[in-house]
Amino acid sequence: YAQIAEPVEQEVEAERLVLRRGYRDAIARILDDGIERGELEPHDTQTYGAAILGAISEALVGPLSDPKPRNREALIASLVQFTTGRVHAHSR
């Protein structure tokens, strides 16, 4: 939660952006690998990486801030299903 949504000083927010870019780039590299192996159709991996990261971040804000979070395994399964569904839907 602290890395995603907690109110912070401007300097910390700047570091969050650096962290988010790193995650976006890591996701984009995974997508690039899928394209290179012919598993995914070519697409803008930087935009998809940012969109996937944003979806994951938004999905986690509520559960991570809740003192009684819901079933974490179900949350992870839902995120995996959503993410892979979006990428594969584009690849058809």
C-alpha positions as CSV (number, residue, x, y, z in Angstrom):
1,Y,0.0,0.0,0.0
2,A,2.8,2.4,0.9
3,Q,4.4,2.1,-2.5
4,I,1.1,2.6,-4.3
5,A,-1.3,5.0,-2.7
6,E,-0.2,6.2,0.8
7,P,0.1,10.0,0.9
8,V,3.7,11.0,0.9
9,E,6.2,13.8,0.4
10,Q,7.0,14.9,-3.1
11,E,10.5,13.3,-3.0
12,V,9.0,10.0,-2.1
13,E,6.4,10.3,-4.9
14,A,9.3,10.9,-7.3
15,E,10.9,7.6,-6.2
16,R,7.6,5.8,-6.6
17,L,7.6,6.9,-10.2
18,V,11.1,5.5,-10.7
19,L,9.9,2.2,-9.1
20,R,6.8,2.0,-11.2
21,R,8.9,2.6,-14.4
22,G,11.1,-0.3,-13.4
23,Y,8.1,-2.6,-13.0
24,R,6.7,-1.3,-16.3
25,D,9.9,-2.0,-18.0
26,A,10.2,-5.5,-16.5
27,I,6.6,-6.3,-17.7
28,A,7.5,-4.9,-21.1
29,R,10.5,-7.2,-21.3
30,I,8.4,-10.2,-20.5
31,L,6.0,-9.2,-23.3
32,D,8.9,-8.6,-25.7
33,D,10.1,-12.1,-25.0
34,G,6.7,-13.5,-25.8
35,I,6.6,-11.6,-29.1
36,E,10.1,-12.8,-30.0
37,R,9.1,-16.4,-29.3
38,G,6.0,-16.0,-31.5
39,E,3.7,-16.5,-28.5
40,L,2.2,-13.0,-28.7
41,E,1.4,-10.7,-31.6
42,P,3.5,-7.6,-31.9
43,H,2.1,-4.7,-29.8
44,D,3.3,-1.6,-27.9
45,T,4.9,-3.4,-24.9
46,Q,5.6,-0.2,-23.0
47,T,1.9,0.8,-23.1
48,Y,0.8,-2.7,-22.2
49,G,3.3,-2.9,-19.4
50,A,2.1,0.4,-18.0
51,A,-1.6,-0.8,-18.3
52,I,-0.9,-4.1,-16.6
53,L,1.0,-2.4,-13.8
54,G,-1.8,0.1,-13.4
55,A,-4.4,-2.7,-13.3
56,I,-2.5,-4.7,-10.7
57,S,-1.8,-1.6,-8.6
58,E,-5.4,-0.5,-8.5
59,A,-6.6,-4.0,-7.7
60,L,-4.2,-4.2,-4.8
61,V,-4.9,-0.7,-3.2
62,G,-8.1,-1.8,-1.5
63,P,-7.1,-5.2,-0.3
64,L,-3.7,-4.0,1.0
65,S,-5.3,-1.2,3.0
66,D,-8.0,-3.4,4.5
67,P,-7.1,-4.6,8.0
68,K,-9.1,-7.8,7.2
69,P,-8.1,-8.6,3.6
70,R,-10.0,-11.1,1.5
71,N,-8.5,-14.3,0.4
72,R,-5.1,-13.4,-1.1
73,E,-4.9,-16.6,-3.2
74,A,-8.2,-15.6,-4.9
75,L,-7.0,-12.1,-5.4
76,I,-3.8,-13.3,-7.1
77,A,-5.7,-15.8,-9.2
78,S,-8.0,-13.0,-10.4
79,L,-5.1,-10.8,-11.3
80,V,-3.3,-13.5,-13.2
81,Q,-6.5,-14.4,-15.1
82,F,-7.3,-10.7,-15.9
83,T,-3.7,-10.0,-17.1
84,T,-3.2,-13.1,-19.2
85,G,-6.7,-12.7,-20.6
86,R,-6.0,-9.2,-21.8
87,V,-2.7,-10.1,-23.4
88,H,-4.0,-13.3,-25.1
89,A,-7.1,-11.5,-26.3
90,H,-4.9,-9.1,-28.2
91,S,-2.9,-12.1,-29.7
92,R,-5.9,-13.8,-31.3
